[in-house]
Amino acid sequence: MRMLSHTITSPMQTLFVLFGILFVLSSATAKDFNKSLEAEGLLAARHELWTNDTNSSPCSWRGISCNDQGSVVEIDAYCEEYCHNNYTCGLKWPDFSLLPNVEKLALDDCGLGGVIPEQIGSLSNLKHLFLEENHLEGKLPASFTNLTQLEILFLSYNNFSGIIPYQIGSLRNLIGLDLSQNRFLGPVPPFFGSMVNLSFLDLSGNSLSSSIPTSFGSMVNLTDLDLSGNSLSSSIPTSFGSMVNLMLLDLSMNELNSSIPTSFGSMVNLNYLDLSGNSLSSSIPTSFGSMVNLNYLDLSGNSLSSSIPTSFRSMVNLISLDLSGNSLSSSIPTSFRAMVNLKFLDLSMNELNSSIPSELGDLQSLQKLNLSHNNLAGDIPSNIGKSLSLLDIDFSSNQLSGSVVIQNQCYLRHLDLSKNVLNGTIPSQLSSSCLALEYLDLSSNNLVGVIPDFSNIPHLNFSNLSHNHLTQQQRNKLVPYQSENHLHHQRKKKLILCLEIFLPIMVVGLCFVLLGYAFYHRHNTTKKKNEPEIKRHGDVGLILNYDGTIAYEDFIKATEDFDLKYCIGTGAYGSVYEAKLPSGKTFALKKLHRYEAKQPALDKSFRNEVQVLTNLRHKNIVKLYGFCFHSNCNFLVYEYMENGSLFCALRDVEAVKLNWNKRVKIVKDVAHALAYMHHDCNPPIIHRDISSNNILLNSEMEAFVADFGASRLLDPDSSNHTVIAGTLGYIAPELAYTMVVTEKCDVYSFGVVALETIGGKHPEELLSLMNVSPNHDTSLADVLDARLSYPTNAWIQKELLRIYNVARACILTDPRSRPTMRSVSQELSR
């Protein structure tokens, strides 16, 4: 019986073993098959990191993570690291149908364009989706409703338009949602109120309108809410007080009105609050004192009135407080001394009166103090500036009296006490102790006596001591104190002397140049006749990831060999053509005129300049994508700008669409770009032709500096002594007699462009007045573009006034008195 039993069970055991082996083999085969399919899905993206040669398993590829079963669950393309710009990456969409287990997909900054494919709905396990900083447009696919597991969705910095899609409302597991910096419009959907799991919501930088839904109060788990930079109107819902976990709230740059709800005091965890740039009125609620964790508070640019609440003393953790550009009155509370962590305090452009409380001198952490454009009177407290951390003081445009007080230990960088009634002498400590000073304005006071020697202050870029009763000439960094008639006489004498000396030399030199050119032209023509004809295209070098010859032929075909119908602009050295490649991408080609293209000396200069341009990395400089150096055709490949030049935009019949907000941003964009070129490039780059024609605007009306260095492309002489380059009306006056190009030439041109931007036309009249009388008092209202209604928003008024004052400093006749672009950029960023 035992033998029989053993005989019967052995085959059964063998069968089980065989089934087990088959199961293991089939599972391994299935895994290998799945790996192969997933690899195929990834290879569809055509990423340089993912190739068949890399490894048989995609789990070892860079940016790919797998689960324990060897299936792909995370994809990170690392585009920011591996793509130099959005157009050179060439990344495609992966085949999502072959990647069913993916939980995280990061394709941010990969240059993806068009619409999101419907196939993305097959990623039913997806939890984190990052597609920000691409060129995506259109609407979200309907299949988005299948992504029910989604927790993080970031779509910022794309070109999505229309209303916010309903599909988002079905994603009830969302924790973080970022739709900022797109073109969404219409009202904010009420379905956000039912997304109770949301912790982070950013809808900033769109064109959303109407009122904020009261249902937002239901999002009790929200910690970060940013609705800034839209056109939201009506009042702020009182239900906001229910969002007790909120830590960041930004409603700035909208059209919100009425009063600030007192329920804000319930948001005790708030540490960042920005309501600036609206039309909020009435008084600041005293309940603000309950927000004891607040670090940053900005209520600037509204119409708030009454006095500053004394309850502010409870906000002891406050680091930055900006109440500027309102209608606040009464005195500055002495209770401010309790805010011991305060670093930045701006109460400018209000109606504050009485004296400056000495208690402000007790704020040992304070770095920036701006009380300008108020009705403050009395002496400046002697302990102001006692803090060694204080860097910027602006008390301008008040009624302050007494003397200028400077501490023996002074680390100030910016001091503006202009337009007061200060008397006495300029203290010697200002020149001996304040060695970090970059900006000094003591103009329009009643100061007397000797001007100290400021030559030992190495970084003093701007100074103004005019409209006082000073008796000694300012030295080195300061404008000589001379009458305007005397200055005019001196300039006239200098100009006549220059003409008498250099005119005969120039005439003789011109004759030699003409003779030399005639000889060279004849010699070169003879030489070319003896040379064999060059059949090849020539050297085509492109920064784009194209094959040289193909790229050249693509651009020639796209413009039909530079047919005039594709020409969108013409300058002194070349014409600009619009080229739309088969890929759908559009570029701007700047083609050098035929004569310049044939200059033998251009070769080295052209290639060197291209090398410089390829190294520039700034968001407000037009991107150079490539170049072509051909035997008969030289052109540069630039980023295409949909809205053309600033010059055309200001003169177009629809210039009113270029509102004050956009004009302020344009001026700031240009300033930042020039500051980068002058101070962050080695060697510094001088543009030499800043004009409204060379400031280009993209589809979002953002400004980009273009055509810099164009004249140097054509002039191999690298010295600072050069022929005059630039556009008439923007050229610095000193170039008429010095022929020395410096950064201050760009500063002058920038000042002209800034005035043109806010005025809507070239500031020819103001430039003439400033040339005759630098201190000519023209009001801001007389300068602003009359086609736009005068700004009622206090924040915009403040920004425009700052631009106007900076621009006037930039167009001063003496280049030494002009500020640097770095100081201009810093001033406009304050």
C-alpha positions as a printed Julia matrix, in Angstrom:
830×3 Matrix{Float64}:
   0.0     0.0     0.0
   2.82    2.36    0.8
   4.45    1.58   -2.54
   1.17    2.2    -4.31
   0.67    5.52   -2.56
   4.19    6.61   -3.45
   3.67    5.6    -7.04
   0.48    7.66   -7.3
   1.71   10.88   -5.61
   5.02   11.22   -7.44
   3.49   12.18  -10.81
   1.25   14.68   -9.05
   4.2    16.35   -7.39
   6.08   16.41  -10.66
   3.11   18.09  -12.33
   2.96   20.77   -9.67
   6.67   21.44  -10.08
   6.28   21.75  -13.83
   3.39   24.19  -13.42
   5.48   26.21  -10.99
   8.39   26.41  -13.4
   6.07   27.4   -16.25
   4.51   30.11  -14.08
   7.89   31.57  -13.14
   9.06   31.49  -16.76
   5.87   33.08  -18.03
   6.05   35.8   -15.36
   9.65   36.58  -16.26
   8.73   36.64  -19.94
   5.82   38.97  -19.21
   8.07   41.25  -17.19
  10.63   41.35  -20.0
   7.84   42.01  -22.49
   6.48   44.85  -20.31
   9.97   46.32  -19.95
  10.32   46.25  -23.7
   6.99   48.02  -24.17
   7.82   50.64  -21.54
  11.19   51.24  -23.16
   9.39   51.72  -26.46
   7.03   54.21  -24.8
   9.95   56.21  -23.45
  11.93   56.12  -26.7
   8.99   57.82  -28.41
  10.05   60.99  -26.54
  13.37   61.03  -28.45
  15.27   62.16  -25.38
  19.06   62.07  -25.63
  19.19   60.38  -22.2
  17.01   57.48  -23.28
  18.39   55.32  -26.09
  18.52   51.63  -26.96
  22.25   51.71  -26.38
  21.84   52.86  -22.8
  20.61   49.6   -21.26
  18.1    46.85  -21.97
  16.1    47.94  -18.94
  14.78   51.53  -18.75
  14.96   51.31  -14.94
  18.64   52.23  -15.1
  18.1    55.24  -17.39
  18.66   58.72  -16.0
  15.42   60.17  -14.6
  13.54   56.86  -14.65
  12.44   55.07  -11.47
  10.77   51.66  -11.24
   8.81   49.72   -8.63
   9.77   46.33   -7.18
   8.22   44.61  -10.18
  10.49   46.53  -12.56
   7.76   48.69  -14.02
   8.32   52.4   -14.7
   6.6    54.58  -12.09
   8.5    57.9   -12.31
   9.68   59.89  -15.35
  11.79   63.03  -14.97
  13.26   64.35  -18.23
  15.69   66.79  -16.53
  15.08   69.21  -19.42
  16.34   72.26  -17.55
  19.71   70.55  -17.17
  20.01   69.01  -20.62
  18.29   71.56  -22.86
  20.06   74.9   -23.27
  16.83   76.53  -24.43
  13.28   75.47  -25.14
  13.81   75.0   -28.85
  16.96   72.89  -28.86
  15.62   70.03  -26.77
  13.38   68.55  -29.46
  11.54   66.42  -26.89
   8.35   64.65  -27.98
   5.54   63.2   -25.91
   6.19   59.65  -24.61
   3.75   56.95  -25.67
   1.56   57.01  -22.55
  -0.41   53.89  -23.6
   2.75   51.83  -23.0
   3.4    53.32  -19.55
   0.31   52.33  -17.5
   1.94   52.39  -14.05
   3.52   55.86  -14.11
   2.79   57.83  -10.93
   5.03   60.86  -11.54
   5.64   62.66  -14.85
   8.0    65.67  -14.96
   8.37   67.23  -18.42
   8.8    70.8   -17.26
  10.86   73.24  -19.39
  11.13   70.71  -22.24
  10.01   72.96  -25.1
   6.78   71.01  -25.61
   4.26   72.82  -27.8
   0.73   72.4   -29.05
  -1.96   70.67  -27.01
  -1.62   67.96  -24.37
  -2.38   64.63  -26.1
  -5.65   62.88  -25.27
  -3.59   59.75  -24.6
  -2.47   61.18  -21.25
  -5.77   59.94  -19.82
  -4.41   56.39  -19.92
  -2.13   57.21  -16.96
  -4.79   56.23  -14.45
  -2.21   55.87  -11.64
  -0.66   59.32  -12.16
  -0.27   61.34   -8.96
   2.22   64.11   -9.84
   2.21   65.94  -13.2
   4.7    68.74  -13.94
   4.34   70.45  -17.35
   5.26   74.03  -16.42
   7.46   76.34  -18.55
   6.6    74.87  -21.95
   4.67   76.26  -24.93
   1.47   74.32  -24.39
  -1.78   75.89  -25.55
  -5.42   75.19  -26.26
  -7.62   73.32  -23.82
  -7.01   70.39  -21.51
  -8.02   67.03  -23.03
 -11.34   65.55  -21.92
  -9.44   62.45  -20.79
  -8.07   64.5   -17.88
 -11.12   63.34  -15.92
  -9.55   59.85  -15.86
  -6.64   61.12  -13.74
  -8.58   60.64  -10.53
  -5.46   59.85   -8.47
  -3.78   63.15   -9.35
  -2.47   65.06   -6.31
  -0.07   67.61   -7.89
  -0.78   69.46  -11.18
   1.6    72.22  -12.3
   0.83   73.87  -15.68
   2.29   77.33  -15.08
   4.15   79.44  -17.67
   2.38   78.08  -20.74
  -0.11   79.55  -23.22
  -3.34   77.92  -22.1
  -6.32   80.16  -22.82
 -10.07   80.38  -22.36
 -11.89   79.68  -19.13
 -10.36   77.4   -16.51
 -11.43   73.9   -17.7
 -14.16   72.04  -15.89
 -12.04   68.86  -15.88
  -9.97   70.28  -13.05
 -13.03   70.36  -10.82
 -13.3    66.56  -11.04
  -9.81   66.05   -9.62
 -10.94   65.9    -6.0
  -7.65   64.45   -4.69
  -5.62   67.46   -5.78
  -3.35   68.88   -3.09
  -1.35   71.32   -5.24
  -2.58   73.19   -8.36
  -0.54   75.8   -10.28
  -2.14   77.42  -13.37
  -0.22   80.69  -13.07
   1.22   82.74  -15.94
  -1.14   81.55  -18.65
  -3.96   83.28  -20.54
  -6.97   81.99  -18.67
  -9.86   84.44  -18.56
 -13.4    84.71  -17.27
 -14.52   84.24  -13.67
 -12.83   82.01  -11.11
 -14.91   78.77  -11.17
 -16.89   78.11   -7.99
 -15.94   74.41   -8.07
 -12.7    75.3    -6.26
 -14.73   75.56   -3.08
 -15.46   71.82   -3.19
 -11.78   70.9    -3.63
 -11.33   70.66    0.11
  -8.0    68.78   -0.08
  -6.22   71.65   -1.82
  -3.25   72.98    0.11
  -1.61   75.05   -2.65
  -3.47   77.08   -5.31
  -1.82   79.54   -7.71
  -3.9    81.28  -10.41
  -1.72   84.39  -10.68
  -0.69   86.11  -13.91
  -3.82   85.39  -15.93
  -6.76   87.56  -17.04
  -9.36   86.28  -14.6
 -12.18   88.7   -13.9
 -15.36   89.16  -11.86
 -15.43   88.58   -8.11
 -13.68   86.0    -5.94
 -16.18   83.2    -5.11
 -17.3    83.13   -1.5
 -16.94   79.32   -1.68
 -13.18   79.8    -1.23
 -13.87   79.93    2.5
 -14.59   76.19    2.36
 -10.97   75.36    1.46
  -9.98   75.06    5.09
  -6.81   73.08    4.3
  -5.4    75.76    2.02
  -2.0    77.08    3.11
  -0.96   79.02   -0.03
  -3.31   81.08   -2.23
  -2.07   83.36   -5.01
  -4.6    85.22   -7.2
  -2.33   88.18   -8.02
  -1.96   89.82  -11.42
  -5.51   89.32  -12.67
  -8.5    91.64  -13.11
 -10.54   90.45  -10.15
 -13.0    93.05   -8.89
 -15.6    93.64   -6.21
 -14.81   93.13   -2.52
 -12.73   90.49   -0.76
 -15.11   87.84    0.64
 -15.44   87.86    4.42
 -15.37   84.04    4.22
 -11.59   84.29    3.83
 -11.46   84.42    7.6
 -12.41   80.72    7.64
  -9.13   79.72    5.99
  -7.39   79.53    9.33
  -4.5    77.42    8.0
  -3.55   79.95    5.36
   0.12   80.97    5.5
   0.44   82.88    2.22
  -2.2    85.1     0.62
  -1.44   87.23   -2.45
  -4.29   89.23   -4.02
  -2.08   92.02   -5.37
  -2.42   93.77   -8.74
  -6.15   93.3    -9.2
  -9.12   95.67   -9.13
 -10.47   94.76   -5.71
 -12.34   97.51   -3.9
 -14.3    98.23   -0.75
 -12.71   97.7     2.66
 -10.45   94.96    3.97
 -12.6    92.45    5.92
 -12.06   92.47    9.66
 -12.24   88.66    9.49
  -8.62   88.72    8.27
  -7.68   88.82   11.95
  -8.76   85.16   12.19
  -5.96   84.03    9.88
  -3.52   83.79   12.75
  -1.11   81.48   10.87
  -0.61   83.93    8.03
   3.02   84.97    7.49
   2.76   86.57    4.02
  -0.02   88.98    2.99
   0.04   91.1    -0.17
  -3.0    93.22   -1.1
  -1.04   95.89   -3.0
  -2.07   97.47   -6.28
  -5.84   97.4    -5.77
  -8.45  100.03   -4.94
  -9.12   99.06   -1.35
 -10.45  101.88    0.79
 -11.45  102.79    4.32
  -9.13  102.17    7.27
  -6.78   99.31    8.04
  -8.64   96.94   10.41
  -7.32   96.92   13.95
  -7.76   93.13   13.84
  -4.5    92.97   11.89
  -2.79   93.01   15.27
  -3.98   89.42   15.77
  -1.79   88.18   12.91
   1.19   87.8    15.18
   3.02   85.39   12.82
   3.03   87.82    9.92
   6.49   88.36    8.36
   5.53   90.25    5.2
   2.71   92.79    4.81
   2.15   94.88    1.68
  -0.91   97.13    1.44
   0.7    99.68   -0.91
  -0.99  101.26   -3.9
  -4.53  101.38   -2.52
  -6.78  104.14   -1.21
  -6.59  103.32    2.47
  -7.18  106.24    4.79
  -7.27  107.2     8.45
  -4.33  106.49   10.75
  -2.01  103.52   11.07
  -3.45  101.24   13.79
  -1.5   101.12   17.02
  -2.31   97.38   17.12
   0.57   96.91   14.66
   2.83   96.77   17.72
   1.64   93.17   18.24
   3.14   92.06   14.93
   6.56   91.57   16.45
   7.63   89.06   13.78
   7.11   91.49   10.93
  10.15   91.79    8.65
   8.76   93.88    5.8
   5.97   96.48    5.98
   4.85   98.5     2.95
   1.95  100.94    3.34
   3.1   103.34    0.62
   0.84  104.96   -1.95
  -2.27  105.34    0.2
  -3.96  108.26    1.92
  -2.94  107.46    5.47
  -2.83  110.47    7.75
  -1.99  111.43   11.31
   1.41  110.66   12.82
   3.67  107.63   12.62
   2.92  105.49   15.71
   5.66  105.37   18.3
   4.59  101.77   18.91
   6.57  100.79   15.81
   9.53  100.39   18.14
   8.03   97.03   19.22
   8.61   95.56   15.75
  12.19   94.67   16.56
  12.62   92.32   13.56
  11.57   94.91   10.98
  14.06   95.25    8.09
  12.03   97.14    5.47
   9.62   99.98    6.23
   7.97  102.0     3.46
   5.36  104.63    4.42
   5.99  106.89    1.41
   3.35  108.71   -0.66
   0.81  109.16    2.1
  -0.42  112.17    4.07
   1.44  111.47    7.3
   2.22  114.53    9.38
   3.89  115.58   12.6
   7.54  114.66   13.15
   9.56  111.51   12.61
   9.42  109.57   15.89
  12.82  108.94   17.4
  11.63  105.43   18.25
  12.36  104.43   14.64
  16.04  104.8    15.5
  15.67  101.94   17.97
  14.92   99.42   15.19
  18.32   97.79   15.07
  17.42   95.37   12.23
  16.12   98.07    9.9
  17.83   98.14    6.49
  15.53  100.32    4.4
  13.45  103.29    5.62
  11.29  105.27    3.18
   9.12  108.11    4.52
   9.2   110.24    1.34
   6.31  112.25   -0.13
   4.46  112.95    3.11
   3.88  116.06    5.21
   6.44  115.3     7.89
   8.05  118.28    9.61
  10.58  119.05   12.32
  14.15  117.85   12.75
  15.49  114.49   11.67
  16.02  112.53   14.91
  19.69  112.3    15.81
  19.51  108.53   16.42
  18.23  107.77   12.91
  21.01  105.89   11.23
  22.4   104.67   14.52
  21.66  101.14   13.42
  24.65   99.68   11.59
  22.29   97.62    9.42
  20.54  100.68    7.89
  21.43  100.95    4.2
  18.72  103.07    2.54
  17.08  106.27    3.8
  14.57  108.27    1.76
  12.96  111.26    3.49
  12.51  113.32    0.3
   9.54  115.6    -0.45
   8.56  116.49    3.1
   8.88  119.64    5.24
  11.82  118.49    7.35
  14.01  121.2     8.83
  17.19  121.38   10.87
  20.53  119.97    9.86
  21.68  116.8     8.11
  22.67  114.29   10.77
  25.18  111.57    9.95
  26.54  109.01   12.41
  30.28  108.44   12.73
  29.77  104.83   11.68
  27.86  104.93    8.43
  27.06  102.06    6.08
  24.45  103.88    3.99
  24.19  103.08    0.29
  21.23  105.3    -0.55
  20.48  108.7     1.03
  17.74  110.97   -0.32
  16.82  114.08    1.73
  15.86  116.22   -1.28
  12.96  118.66   -1.42
  12.84  119.58    2.25
  13.86  122.77    4.1
  17.04  121.45    5.67
  19.67  124.03    6.57
  23.23  124.17    7.83
  26.23  122.58    6.18
  26.82  119.18    4.69
  28.49  117.2     7.51
  32.04  116.06    6.84
  31.13  112.56    8.06
  29.17  112.11    4.85
  32.39  111.95    2.83
  34.63  110.43    5.5
  32.36  107.76    7.0
  29.76  106.86    4.35
  32.19  105.1     2.02
  29.58  102.62    0.77
  27.35  105.39   -0.59
  26.05  104.83   -4.12
  23.18  107.34   -4.33
  23.12  110.83   -2.76
  20.44  113.48   -3.25
  20.4   116.58   -1.04
  18.94  118.87   -3.69
  16.27  121.52   -3.15
  17.07  122.42    0.45
  18.67  125.44    2.13
  22.11  123.95    2.67
  25.1   126.3     2.79
  28.86  126.18    3.07
  31.6   124.1     1.5
  30.92  120.94   -0.46
  32.95  118.03    0.97
  35.3   116.1    -1.28
  33.44  112.94   -2.29
  36.22  111.57   -4.49
  37.15  108.92   -1.91
  33.72  107.26   -2.14
  34.4   104.58   -4.78
  30.85  103.54   -5.72
  29.04  106.88   -5.73
  27.13  106.6    -8.99
  24.59  109.39   -8.58
  24.7   112.63   -6.66
  22.65  115.81   -6.73
  23.32  118.87   -4.57
  21.57  121.39   -6.78
  19.12  124.09   -5.6
  21.0   124.85   -2.42
  23.32  127.71   -1.43
  26.6   125.86   -1.75
  29.65  127.84   -2.7
  32.35  125.4    -3.84
  32.47  123.32   -7.02
  31.6   119.71   -6.64
  34.55  117.49   -7.45
  35.02  114.32   -9.45
  31.79  112.43   -8.95
  29.61  115.54   -8.63
  28.35  117.98  -11.22
  30.39  121.2   -11.25
  28.36  124.0    -9.74
  28.32  126.5   -12.59
  25.69  128.72  -14.12
  23.93  127.33  -17.16
  25.11  130.25  -19.3
  28.71  129.52  -18.34
  28.28  125.83  -19.15
  26.71  126.66  -22.52
  29.6   129.03  -23.31
  32.17  126.37  -22.36
  30.5   123.73  -24.54
  30.38  126.13  -27.48
  34.09  126.96  -27.13
  34.99  123.28  -26.89
  32.96  122.4   -29.97
  34.54  125.22  -32.05
  38.02  124.17  -30.94
  37.33  120.55  -31.9
  36.09  121.58  -35.35
  39.13  123.8   -35.94
  41.55  120.99  -35.06
  39.87  117.86  -36.38
  37.93  119.01  -39.45
  41.01  119.46  -41.7
  42.4   116.12  -40.45
  39.11  114.36  -41.18
  38.95  115.78  -44.74
  42.49  114.66  -45.56
  41.88  111.28  -43.93
  38.7   110.76  -45.94
  40.62  111.32  -49.18
  43.15  108.63  -48.23
  40.35  106.21  -47.3
  38.61  106.7   -50.67
  41.87  106.17  -52.59
  42.67  103.08  -50.54
  39.21  101.61  -51.07
  39.41  102.18  -54.85
  42.78  100.37  -54.99
  41.55   97.51  -52.81
  38.32   97.08  -54.78
  40.2    96.87  -58.07
  42.77   94.42  -56.67
  40.09   92.24  -55.07
  38.01   92.11  -58.28
  41.04   90.92  -60.27
  41.82   88.29  -57.66
  38.28   86.92  -57.65
  38.31   86.5   -61.42
  41.29   84.15  -61.1
  39.69   82.08  -58.31
  37.52   79.03  -59.02
  33.82   79.49  -58.31
  32.77   78.18  -54.91
  29.9    75.74  -55.35
  29.26   74.85  -51.72
  26.95   76.73  -49.39
  29.8    77.98  -47.24
  30.18   77.65  -43.5
  26.85   77.41  -41.76
  27.11   77.38  -37.99
  23.93   77.06  -35.97
  23.28   76.91  -32.27
  20.07   75.05  -33.09
  20.26   71.24  -33.28
  20.01   71.18  -37.04
  22.44   69.91  -39.62
  24.16   72.94  -41.11
  23.15   72.55  -44.77
  19.61   71.54  -43.96
  19.21   74.52  -41.62
  20.42   76.9   -44.29
  18.08   75.45  -46.9
  15.17   75.44  -44.45
  15.54   79.15  -43.76
  16.05   79.99  -47.43
  12.94   78.01  -48.32
  10.9    79.51  -45.47
  11.63   83.04  -46.72
  11.66   82.11  -50.43
  15.24   83.3   -50.65
  14.52   86.39  -48.52
  11.56   87.57  -50.56
  10.39   91.05  -49.56
   6.94   89.76  -48.6
   8.56   88.14  -45.55
  10.44   91.29  -44.57
   9.12   92.71  -41.28
  11.68   95.46  -40.71
  14.74   97.18  -42.13
  17.63   98.86  -40.3
  20.92  100.5   -41.13
  22.85   97.24  -41.44
  20.26   94.67  -42.36
  16.67   93.58  -42.81
  14.59   91.31  -40.57
  12.55   88.47  -42.05
   9.92   86.19  -40.57
  10.74   82.52  -41.13
   8.26   79.79  -40.27
   9.92   76.38  -40.44
   8.11   73.12  -41.3
   8.13   72.24  -37.6
   5.75   75.16  -37.02
   8.29   77.21  -35.08
   8.76   80.82  -36.16
  12.06   82.7   -36.04
  13.28   86.16  -36.95
  16.21   86.29  -39.37
  18.35   89.4   -39.43
  20.11   89.39  -42.78
  23.06   91.7   -43.28
  22.92   93.86  -46.37
  24.88   92.52  -49.31
  27.68   95.12  -49.12
  28.42   94.49  -45.45
  28.28   90.73  -45.97
  31.16   90.89  -48.46
  33.57   92.81  -46.23
  36.67   90.62  -45.63
  37.32   92.24  -42.25
  33.87   91.16  -41.08
  34.8    87.48  -40.7
  36.64   87.62  -37.36
  34.46   90.38  -35.92
  31.26   88.58  -36.9
  32.3    85.25  -35.38
  33.6    86.86  -32.18
  30.4    88.82  -31.7
  28.28   85.72  -32.27
  30.32   83.97  -29.59
  29.59   86.82  -27.17
  25.87   86.72  -27.95
  25.62   82.97  -27.41
  26.95   83.4   -23.88
  24.29   85.92  -22.86
  21.65   84.49  -20.54
  19.0    87.0   -19.52
  15.24   86.75  -19.73
  14.93   90.26  -21.21
  17.49   89.87  -23.99
  16.26   88.43  -27.27
  17.61   84.91  -27.66
  20.12   84.29  -30.42
  19.33   80.76  -31.62
  21.83   80.56  -34.4
  23.75   82.16  -37.23
  24.67   81.51  -40.8
  27.97   82.63  -42.28
  27.57   81.93  -45.97
  29.69   82.96  -48.91
  26.93   85.26  -50.17
  24.56   85.53  -47.24
  25.06   86.3   -43.55
  22.18   86.22  -41.13
  21.4    85.8   -37.44
  18.56   83.64  -36.13
  16.64   85.33  -33.33
  13.63   84.59  -31.2
  10.48   85.82  -32.96
   8.62   88.64  -31.23
   4.91   88.71  -32.06
   4.23   92.35  -31.15
   7.18   93.9   -32.95
   9.04   96.93  -31.67
   8.17   99.27  -28.83
   8.38  102.13  -31.33
   5.53  100.69  -33.41
   3.5    99.68  -30.36
   3.57  103.25  -29.0
   2.54  104.74  -32.33
  -0.1   102.2   -33.24
  -3.77  103.19  -33.07
  -4.19  100.52  -30.38
  -1.41  101.94  -28.2
  -3.98  102.44  -25.45
  -3.84   98.68  -24.9
  -0.31   99.28  -23.65
  -1.64  100.3   -20.24
   0.34  101.84  -17.39
   1.07   98.47  -15.77
   2.6    97.14  -18.98
   4.6   100.31  -19.6
   6.07  100.24  -16.11
   7.1    96.63  -16.6
   8.63   97.37  -20.02
  10.88  100.06  -18.54
  11.95   97.74  -15.73
  12.64   94.88  -18.15
  14.94   97.07  -20.26
  16.73   98.4   -17.16
  17.41   94.89  -15.84
  18.75   93.73  -19.21
  21.15   96.67  -19.53
  22.3    96.26  -15.93
  23.13   92.65  -16.74
  25.08   93.63  -19.87
  27.04   96.38  -18.11
  27.74   94.74  -14.76
  27.35   90.96  -15.04
  29.15   90.32  -18.32
  32.92   90.08  -18.58
  33.93   92.11  -20.43
  30.95   94.48  -20.13
  28.81   94.82  -23.24
  27.83   98.29  -24.42
  24.78   98.22  -26.65
  25.42  101.56  -28.4
  21.99  101.7   -30.03
  19.28  101.57  -27.39
  16.11  102.97  -28.93
  12.43  102.11  -29.01
  13.06  100.41  -32.36
  15.46   97.98  -30.69
  13.15   97.06  -27.83
  10.94   94.18  -28.95
   7.71   92.93  -27.39
   6.47   89.35  -27.26
   2.87   88.18  -27.16
   2.65   89.08  -23.46
   4.02   92.6   -24.08
   7.22   91.71  -22.21
  10.24   93.73  -23.35
  13.43   92.31  -24.85
  16.57   94.19  -25.82
  17.59   93.37  -29.39
  20.25   94.26  -31.96
  22.92   94.98  -29.36
  26.42   95.0   -30.7
  25.16   95.28  -34.28
  27.45   98.18  -35.08
  30.41   96.29  -33.6
  29.67   93.41  -35.91
  30.57   95.75  -38.7
  33.51   97.5   -37.04
  36.55   95.37  -36.2
  38.09   98.18  -34.14
  37.65   97.11  -30.52
  38.85  100.34  -28.94
  36.55  102.71  -27.11
  37.25  105.41  -29.69
  34.85  104.86  -32.53
  32.58  106.38  -35.08
  29.19  107.44  -33.81
  26.76  104.52  -33.78
  23.16  104.68  -32.76
  19.83  106.2   -33.62
  19.4   109.94  -33.91
  17.52  111.28  -30.91
  18.89  108.59  -28.58
  22.63  109.24  -28.88
  24.4   110.65  -25.82
  25.46  114.28  -26.46
  29.1   113.76  -25.43
  29.68  111.53  -28.47
  29.51  114.66  -30.62
  32.96  115.73  -29.38
  34.62  112.9   -27.43
  34.0   109.88  -29.69
  34.53  107.73  -26.56
  31.88  105.1   -25.95
  31.12  104.17  -22.32
  28.28  102.53  -20.46
  26.93  106.01  -19.71
  26.03  106.34  -23.41
  23.59  103.44  -22.95
  22.31  105.06  -19.75
  21.41  108.23  -21.66
  19.63  106.23  -24.37
  17.74  104.27  -21.73
  16.52  107.53  -20.18
  15.14  108.63  -23.55
  13.39  105.27  -24.07
  11.93  105.35  -20.54
  10.46  108.82  -21.12
   9.17  107.75  -24.52
   7.5   104.69  -23.01
   5.51  106.6   -20.4
   4.94  109.59  -22.69
   3.92  107.73  -25.83
   6.25  109.73  -28.07
   9.89  110.73  -28.36
  10.62  113.27  -25.56
  12.22  115.79  -27.92
  10.8   118.85  -26.15
  11.83  117.67  -22.69
  15.35  116.86  -23.9
  15.66  120.39  -25.29
  14.43  121.9   -22.04
  16.8   119.73  -20.0
  19.71  120.76  -22.2
  19.01  124.44  -21.55
  17.97  124.04  -17.92
  18.71  120.67  -16.26
  16.57  121.59  -13.26
  13.56  122.53  -15.35
  10.49  121.52  -13.33
   8.1   119.6   -15.61
   5.34  117.77  -13.79
   4.63  114.09  -14.31
   1.15  114.9   -15.64
   2.72  116.95  -18.46
   4.89  114.04  -19.53
   2.46  111.1   -19.45
   0.76  109.81  -22.59
  -2.43  111.82  -22.99
  -4.12  108.94  -24.84
  -4.4   107.07  -21.55
  -6.41  108.36  -18.65
  -4.32  109.69  -15.77
  -3.64  106.79  -13.35
  -5.8   106.83  -10.25
  -4.06  103.88   -8.65
  -1.56  105.22   -6.13
   0.87  102.37   -6.69
   1.0   103.06  -10.43
   1.46  106.79   -9.74
   4.39  105.96   -7.49
   6.01  103.7   -10.09
   5.57  106.22  -12.91
   7.03  109.01  -10.76
  10.01  106.84   -9.91
  10.59  106.08  -13.61
  10.27  109.77  -14.48
  12.81  110.83  -11.85
  15.25  108.08  -12.8
  14.92  108.9   -16.5
  15.66  112.58  -15.85
  18.84  111.58  -14.03
  19.82  109.36  -16.97
  19.61  112.17  -19.55
  21.82  114.63  -17.69
  24.32  116.26  -20.03
  27.39  115.37  -17.96
  27.87  111.58  -18.19
  29.58  111.52  -14.79
  26.35  112.64  -13.18
  24.27  109.88  -14.71
  23.6   106.82  -12.59
  24.86  103.38  -13.57
  22.37  100.87  -14.95
  22.87   98.75  -11.84
  21.7   101.59   -9.61
  18.84  102.31  -12.03
  17.78   98.66  -11.93
  17.96   98.62   -8.14
  16.02  101.86   -7.84
  13.22  100.6   -10.08
  13.07   97.34   -8.12
  12.55   99.05   -4.77
